[in-house]
């Protein structure tokens, strides 16, 4: 060290220190504290003694006598603190170079110049407008004055993440390495919130924003991601709904969630209309107008983004609404349509399914707030319609595999031509394409006739002339607009003479029988490699498997949503027992078997596919769903399994499956879908739909049965011909005795119960009667 003791001139650093002692005592104290620890780290003699003076624990009264740690510390006198600071300055003067000491002090002064930023962000109640103006002030400073230490900068990022994205410490931990302060500053102009509020983007907004930044950062290392984007998006913050409720005197809805589920189901539509007829404050309407001007004439989708949605704790997949708007007409009509859609999304907070789900997940006491994403729809105009070339959802983990050669980590993609609604909803009589990015050559179906039978038959589009969301027959639409459809040659094949042929420039679309196969896309483009890369990068960054919604407009691939994937899979090894008495077996399965085990099942609710198919009216079919919902609320939780014709939860044509929502099946231990067929083809399974995500998150086992296939056991006699206890539970349900059967197993099987064992490793499942069962 160099001694400065003989230098009698008054150095610049000393002038600054003395000035601060008089004009800014708090800053002077902070600099002295930091200077002391710099000297300590340099090993300067005497600093250890100064620091030790703060550790008064050793001088605690009675400590030497074993009284312990529960006695208050004595307070250090201010005189002693001043003496420590004076001695610190003396040591610094003696052992540090003038230039080095000046550099430290000027750096710390720079840090204090931006203390307004940390002060604003560390206060949880700081309003949105104050944070925006504070960050504006920071970024308007000259670059050399924006000095932040590593600790300060990390603290700011964490504060911004927790303030605008999520309170979850898990989310903050994984997001902190990717999100910068500037990222938030660039996001603020697209946020719409109450000026004095403390709203967040909501889970869906947080997930998409985080995924976008991860992918942008990864593009430098992975050129294959060059055309991966996110849509133009505006964020309506979560506190706007609270402001909306109070402005329209709708406070009674806040405690609506505590009512009985039957009351909620009866009154939900009333409150939904109350929301749709309510008004927004003028400044919110002004901001919504700005958003519409920015989006222009492109269709928009209003996506729900509640505080609980798409989090690390729960996904709420499909619980809240997302609504498409054609966004046509004059500016006033566009704004009216947008207000109406937002209000309807807000009302979905009261949706019976969402409330039942929240109760099931232990979240009913959480004050749920709803944010919204106002997002451009990905796609292009084709004739009078607007839609993407294709869309879908991709999962890191493949929980229901159609081949033993496919591993769980190979992932799965569920995709359709047109809007992605048909990829995430269950639609009777229609089938998406399933492919595993890690094993693209292992197809679900291989024979042309099977590929045709289990292919997409309808397409969802936005009609720009009528302004409506519409479902069109696929072949009919392609025969009209095939020449304009983006990359149709990669998406579709032509079925002729029992063969599937590629589309060529010579194909006459007006007469072609188009079949969606994605053959050209999978075999001749990097699409599947892109998806595999995206899933791998996001899984690593989120530190958990993810599911991602996407759309492709013919040129670019857009990420629409990203959230942690919930599998509900038991990871422990499960083996099928080898000593089961065959006469006790109720059914077996060897397709799409995931991991699971449940025992002690006392009841089976069985709806025979043949009897269900004989129902003559839609009202009767809806009545079956109502009966099942009522039984779901009467029977003890996890004490029963549901068996019936696939596909449960279908929308549209309900002849092929029981029309029911999550709240109607929430208490079952397992949902069994029965596919009566003499073909070897594979009908669509639930995997990847919102309905499937509901059941796996709740710990409900899912299993499809194909009883007509070779080597399968299906004890139809037991299920159809044993005593039906339906009217014991629902005396008014006598007209459904032929269709809905309630089997009281312990009563009709001499005290036995049902055990269901599902082994994903063996791709086998068996349900059987056992004498003594323990609940898993």
N, C-alpha and C positions, 0 to 999 in steps of 0.2 A: 504494500500500500504506500501511497505518497502522502506525506504530511503537508498540510497547508498552514501549519501553526504560525510560521514566520511571516505570512503574507498579511500586511496591515491594511490593505485596501479593502473596501466594502464590496464583496462580489455581488453580481446580479441576483444570484439565488437568494442571498441574504436580504436584499432589498425587497424581493417578492414575499419572502416569509414574514418579514417584519410588517409589511403592509397588510398582509392577510390577517395577522394577529390583531390588528386594529379594526379592519374593515369587514372581515368575514371570518369570525371566530370558528364557526362550524367547519368551514373548509380548511382552516388552519389546523384544527384538531384532526381531521381526516388525513391530511398530508403527513402530520407527525406520526400518526399511527402506522401508515403505510411505510414511512421511512424507517421506523423502528424494525419492522419485519424484513425490510431489505437488508439492513445492517446485520440482523440476526442470521439471515440465510448466507451472508458473506463471511460469517464467523468472526465478526468484530468483537474484540474483547470488551466485556462490560454489558453487552446487550442482553445476554442470558439473565444477568442479575436484574435488569430493568423489567424484562418480561415476567420474571418470577414474582415481582411485586404485585402483579395482577392476580396471581394464584394464591388467594388468601385462604384457600381451603385448608392449608397446613396450619394456619393460625386460628382455625375455628375453635371457639371456646369448647372445651371438653373433649375435642377430637382425640387428644392423646390418651384420654381416659376411657376410650372405647364407647363413647356415647353414640358414634356412628354418623351417617350422612343426612340425618333428618333435621339438622339444626340450621336455621337461616345463616347465610353468609354475612359477615360484617360488610358494611359499605366502605369503599375506598373514598377517602376525603378528596375533595377537588384540589386541595393544596398539593396532595401527593401526585395527582394526575398531572398538574402543571409542572411539577418538579421533574417527572419522568419525561415530559415533552422537551423541557429545556435541556436535559441531559442528552436526549436523542439528537437534538440539533448540534450540541457540542461534539458528540462522537462523529456525526456526519461531517462536520467541518474539519475534524482532525484526520479522518481516514479516507474520505472520498475526494476524487478530483472535482474541481469546480464545474467543469463541463458535464461530467456524469451526473452530479447532483442537480444541476440546472435542468438537464434532460428529464430526470425523474419528476421534478416538480412541475415543469411545463406539461408533461404528459398527463399528470394527475389533474391539473387544472382543465386540460382538454376534456378529460373524462367527466369532470363536474359540469362542463358546459352542456352536456347532453343528459344530465341527470333528470331534466324535465321529462325525458322519454321514459326512463325507468319508473319515475314517480307516478306518471299517468297510468302505465300498464300494470303496475303492481297493486293498484287499488281496484278491487273487483267491481265497485259501483261506478267506475268512470264510464260515462256515456259513450255511445258509438260516435257521435259527432265530435266529442272531445278527443277521442283516440285518433280519428281521421285527421283532425287539425294538428295534433301533436306529431304524427308521423309526417305530415306535409312539412311542418316546420323543420323536422330533422333532415329530411331529404333536400330541403331548400338551402341547408347550410353548405358552405364550401366543403368539398370532399375532405380536405385536410383537417377539418374541424369535427368530422363525424367519427371521432375516436371512441371505440368501445373495447374494453378488455374482452378476452375470451369468455370469462364468467358472465360479464354483463350481457354480451351478445346472446349467449345460450339462455340466460334468464329471460331476455326479451322474447326470444322465440317460443319458449315454454309458456310465457304469459299470453302471447298472441294465440297460440294453439288452444290453450284452455279457455281463453276469453271468447273466441269465435268458432272454434271447431268442436271441442269435446272436453268435458271435465275429467274424463278418464285418464288416470295416470298411465295406463297401459298404452293408450293412443299417443299421449304426449311423448312417452319413451321412444316409440318407434318412429314418430313423425319428426322429432326434433332434428334428426340427422339429414333431413331432406328439405325442410321448409325454411325459407329465409325471411328476414324482416321485409325485404323488398317484395317478395312474393305476396305478402299480405297487403303492402302498400298498393301494389298493382291490382289486387282483388277488390279493394274498398270501393272504387267507383261503380262496381257491379253489384254492390250490396244495397238492399232497400230495407231500412229499419226505422224504428221510432228514434227521434233525435236524442231523447234522454234515456233510451232503453239500453238493455244489456243482452240483446238477443244473439243467437248463434245461427250458423248455417244449417244446423241439423245433421243427423247422421249420414244421410245420402249425399248431401253437399260436401261434408267433410271427407268422406271416402273418395269421392270423385276428384276433389281438389288435390288430395294427397296422392292418389294414383297418377294424376296428370304430371305432378312435379317429379315423381319417381321415373316415369317413362321419359320425360324430357331430359332428365339427367342421364338416363341410360342410353340415349340415342348416340352419344359420343362413342360408346363401346360397342353398340349393336346397330350397325347400319340398316339391318332388316326392319327396324322400327321407324324409319325415316318418314313414312306416310301415316303414322299413328297419331291421331289427334283427339281432342275433345270438342264437343259442339259449343257454339256461342251460348253462354249461360249467364243468367242473372239470378241472384240469390235473395229471396225474400226471407228476412231473418225471423227467428222463432218468436220474438216478443210481439210481432205485429198481430198475431192471433189474439193475444191477451188484450191488446189495445182495441182490437176489433170487437171482442166480446163486451168490454166495458162501454165502448162507444154506442153499442146497440142494445145495452141493458139485457144481455144474455147470461148474466152471472149464474143463473140456475143450472146451466149445463156443466159447471165446474164439478159438481158433486153427482152428476148423472151416473158416473161409473160405479157408484156404490149401490145402485138399485139392483133388484133381482133381474136375472138375465131375461126372463119373459117380459118384464116391463120395458127393458132396454130395447128388445126386439120390436115391441109394439110402438114405442114412441120415437124410435130413431128417425124414421122418415119425416115426422113432424119437425123435429129439430133441424133436419137437413134442409127442409124448405125455409125454416126460419133463418138459417145462415144465408141461403141463396137470395133471400129478400132483404138482407141487411146491407149496410153501407160502409164504405171505407172513408177515412179522413182525407181531406183534400190533398195534403202533402204526400200521402201514399199514392193517391191517384196520379199526381204529377210525376212521381218516380216511375210508376208503372207505364205512363205514357212515354217517358224517356226510353224505357226498356223496349217497348214496341217499336219506337222509331229506329232504335239500333238494330233490331231483328229484321225490320223491313216487312216484306210480303211473304216471307217463308212461313210455313206452318210451325206451330209451337206445341210443345207438350208441357203441361204443368205437373211436375213430379212432387209428390209428398216428400218431406225431409224432416221428420220429427226428431226430437232430441234423442229418443230411444232407438230410432231406426238405424239399421245397418251398423250397429256398434259391435264392440268386441264381446258384449254380453248377450245380445239378441239381435235378430235381423228384421223382424216384423215384415218378412217378405210377403207382399201382396195384401197386407192388412189395410193399408191406406191407399187412397185413390191416386192414379195418375191419369190425366185427361188430355186428349189431343184436341187441338183447335186448328181449323183451316187457316185462320188469321186472314180472312178476306173481307172485303167491304171497305167502308170509309173508316177514318181513325176513331170516330165515336163508337161505331159498332164493334170494332176490334177491342176497344177498352171495355165495353159492356160485356162482351164474351169472356174476356180475361178475368174480370171481376167475378163473374158468375162461376167460372171454373175454380178459381182460388177459393171462393167461399165453399164450394162443394168438397174440395180437398180438405179444407179446415174441418168441415162437418164429419169427415171420416174418422176423426179422433174419437167420435162417439159410436163408431161402428161396433155392433155386438161382437163380431169376430175379434176385433182388436182388443176389446175390453176383456173378453174371456181369455185371450192369449196373455194379456198383461197379468191377469190373476194367476194364470198357470205358471208364468215365469217369475212370480213374486215381485211384480213391478206396479201393482195397482195403486200403491201409495205415492208413487213418483208423480210429480206435477208435470205431466206431459204437455209440451208445447210443440206446435207444428210450424216448421219452416216450409218453404216451397222453392223448387228450382223452376225458373221460366227458361226453357231450353229450346233452341231451334231443333226441329225434327230433321234428322239426317236423311237425305234422299234427293231425288230429282223428279222433275215433272215428266210424266210419260202419258201423253194424251191429256185427258182431263184429270188424271190421277197423280198423286204424289206419294212416293214410298222409296225406301232404300232398295238396293239390289238384293240384299239379304240382311238378316239380323239374327241374333241369338244370344245364348248365355254359355259361358265356359267355366268349368270347375277344375280346380287343382287336383282334387281327389275324385276318383270314379268309384262310387259306392255300390253301384249295381252293374255288374260286368256281364257281357254276353259271351265271353269266352274265358276259359281258364288261363289263356296266354296273356290276357290283359291284366296288368297290375294296377293296384289302387292309385299309385302315383302317376300312372299314364294319363290321368285326367279324362275329361269327356266334354264334348261340345254338343249342344242341342240347338239346331238352327233351322230357319225357314226362309223362303223367299218373301220379300215384302216386309212390312212392319213386324217387329219382334213379339207382338202380343201372343201370337200362336205358338211361340217357343216357350213362354213362361206360364201360359194358362192351359188347362186341360180342355180340349175341344173334341167332342164326340165325333167319330167318323173321320178324323183327320190326324195326320202323323207328321211330326218333324223329322229331320235327319239327325241321327246320332253318329258321332265319330269320336274316336279316341286319338288325340294328337300324338300320344306316345306310341300308338299302334294303329296307324291309319289304314294299314292293309287288312286288318281284321274287321270285316264288315258285319253289320247286324243281319242283313239279308244278302244272299248271293244269287239266287235264281231270279231271272227277270220278272216272272209272274209275281213273285213275292215282293220284289222291289216296287213294282207298280201298285200292288194291293196296299202296301204299307208306306205309301208316299203322301206328300202334301197334296190335298185336293182343293183347298181354298186359300185365298190370300187376303190379308187385311191392308187396306189402302185409305188414303184421304182423298175424297172427291172435292176438287177445288171449285167445281161449278155449284154443287149443292151445299158445300161447306160441311159435309158430313164424314164421319168415320164409317167406312163400309167394308163388308166382307164380300168378295167376288169369287165366282167359280174360276179356278186357276186357268184351266185349259181355254175356256172361253175368252178370258182377258188376254192371254198370250196370243191367241189367234188374231186378236184385234191389234195389239200393240207390240208384238214380238220383235219387229224390226227396230223399235225404239228402246226396248228394255236393255238396261246396262248389263254388259257382260253375260248375256243370256246363254251364250255358247259354253260358258264355264259353269253355269248353274243348272241347266236343264239338259235332258237327253230327249230323243224322239223314239216313241215306242211303235214299232211296225214289224209285222210278221213275227211276233213273239220275241223280238230282239230289241235291245236298247242301243240306239245309234247316236253318235255325236252330232251336234248341230253344225252344219257347214254353211258357207256363204250361199249355197244353192237351196237351202231348206226353205220350203214354202210354209211359212208360219200359219197362214190362213187355214190350212188343212191338217196341220201336224197335231199329233197327240203328245203334248209336252209332259214330261215327267221330271220332277225336281229330284236330281241325284247328286248335284255338286261334284260330279265326276271330274270335269275339267279343272275346277277350282282346287280340288284335293290333289290331283295328279300333275298339274302343269303350272301351278303358282306357289309362292312361298307362304300362302295363307296359314296353313296348319303349323308351319314352323314359326310364323309370327305369333300365333296364339300360344303355342308352347313356350316361346320366349317370354311373352307378356306374363303368363301365369307363373313362370319360374321366378322372374324378377319381382313381381308383386308379392309372391309368397315369401320370398327371402326378406323383402323390405317390411311387409306387414308382420313377419315372423309367425305366420299362421297360414294354412291353406285359404284360398280366396275363391269367390265366384264373381265373374265379370260379365256384364251385359255389353253388347257391342252391336254396331251396324256399319255397313259398307255401302257407299254411295256410287260405286263404280270406279272410284279413283283412290279414295282414302278410307282407312279403317278408323272408326270413331269408338272410343271407350265412353259408354254412357253411365256406367255405374260400377263400383267395386266395393266389396264388403268381405269380411271374414266368412269362410264357409263353415256351416254347421252340419256335421255328418251324423251325430247321434250314434256313431258306431262304437261298439264295445271292442276295445283293442285286445282284451285277453283272449287266449286261445279257447275256442269252443269246438268240441267234437261231437258228432252225432253218436248217441249210445248204440252199442252193437247188440244189446240184449233185450230190445223192446219186443214184447209179445205182439205179433202181427195183428191179432184180433183187437188190440187196444189202439191201433193207429187210426187216426181220423183222416189225415191227408199227408202227402209228401210233395216235395217240389225240388226241382233241380235247374231252375232258370232265375237269373237276377236275384240271387240270394245274398242278402247283406248279413252282417253279423248281429246276432241278438239272441236273447233268452228271456222267457217269461214263464212263470209257473204259478200254481195256486189259482188257476182260472176257474171260476165257479159258474160262469154263464157264457153262452155263445148266442149272439144275435145273427141269425142266418136268413138271408134272402136268396131263395133259389133263383138262379138266372132264368130257368124255364118259366116259373110262375110269374116272375117280374115281367118277362116278355109277353105274357098273356094279358097284362093290364091294357085296357082299351083307351084310356084317356090320360092326358097330361096331368089332370087334377089328381087322378089316382096315384100316378108316379110321384108327384110332389107330396102326396099324402104319406107315401112310404118314407120319404126323407124326413117329414115332420114326426112320424112315429119313432124313427131312429133317434132323432134329436131329443125327444122326450125321454126315451129309455136311457140315453146318454146321461141325462141329469138325475135319473132315479137310481141307477145301479152304482154300487161303490166303485170309486176310481180304480182303474187297473185290474178290476176283477173280471172283466169280460173282454171278448174279442169280437170284432165285426167281420162277417163274411158275406159277400154279395157280388153281384155282377160287376165286372170292370166296365166302365171306369168310374170310381167314386169321384165326386167333385167335378164332373164334367159340366161345361157350360154349353148352352145351345141345345142340341138334340140330346135329351136325357133318356132315350130308350136304351142306350148301351151302358148306362151307369146311374147310380142313385144320385139325385141332385141334392147336394148337402154342402155345407161350409164347415170350416174348422170348428166352430162352436158346437156343431152337432155331433162331432166325433171326439171331442177333446179329452174325454175320460177313458177311452178304450186303451187296452194294453197293446193291441195289434189290429191292423187293418189288412184284411185278406181280400184281394181282388181275384175273382174267378173268371177265367177266360175260356168259355166253352167253344171249342173249335176242333175241326177234324184236320186242319191244315198244320203243316209244320212251320209255317211262317210265324213271325213274332209281332204281335200287336204292340202298339205304343205302351210304354210303361210310364209311371209317374215321374221318374227321376228328372230333376231339374226344374219342375214346375213349382210355382208358389205353394200349391197344395202339398206337394212332397216335402218341401222345406218346412212347412208347418208341422207335419207329423214327426219328422226326425228331430226337430228342435225340442219337441215336447216329450221325447223318449218313446214315441209310439212306433212299434215295429211295423214294417211294411213288407208284404210278400204277395207276389202274383202266383196264382195256381193255374195250371193247364191240365185239368183232370182227364181230358180225352187223349192225352199223349201216352205213348208206350211206357210201361214200367212205372207209372204213377199210381199211387193209392189215393182213392177219394171215396170215403165211406158215406156215400149218398143215402144209403138206407138209414143210418143212424141220424144224419142231419135232417132228413125229411120226415121220418116216421116215428120219432120219439115224441113224448108229450110236449105240447106247446104251452108255455106259461105266459104268453103275451097278455091275456086279459087279467091275469093275477096282478100285473103291474099297471096295466091301462085298461080298466073295465070298459071304456067307451071305444076300444079299438077292434071290436069283434069283426068288422068287415074286412080287416087286413089279416085275419088268421091264416088264410091260404097263402099269403105272400111273405109275411114277416113272422119268423119263428124265433121264440125265446127259449133256449134250452137251458134249464136249470141242471147243470151237470151233476152237482153233488147229490141232487134228488133222484135223477133218473139213472145215475151210474153208481149207485150204492156207495155214496160218500167219496168217490174219486173226484179228482180235478184234472184239468188239462194242463199239459206242459208243452210249450212250443220251443224247439231248439233250432237255431239257424246258424249254419257255419258257412261263412263267406269263403274260407280256404277250401272247403270241400265242395262248395256250390251245391249244398244240399240242405233241406229243411224237413222237419217232421214234427207233427203235432200228435200227441197220444195221451191216453188216460193213464193216470198213475194214482196209486193208493195214498202215498204220503208225499206232499209237495211243499216245498219251502219257497216263499216269495223271493224272487231274485232281487 
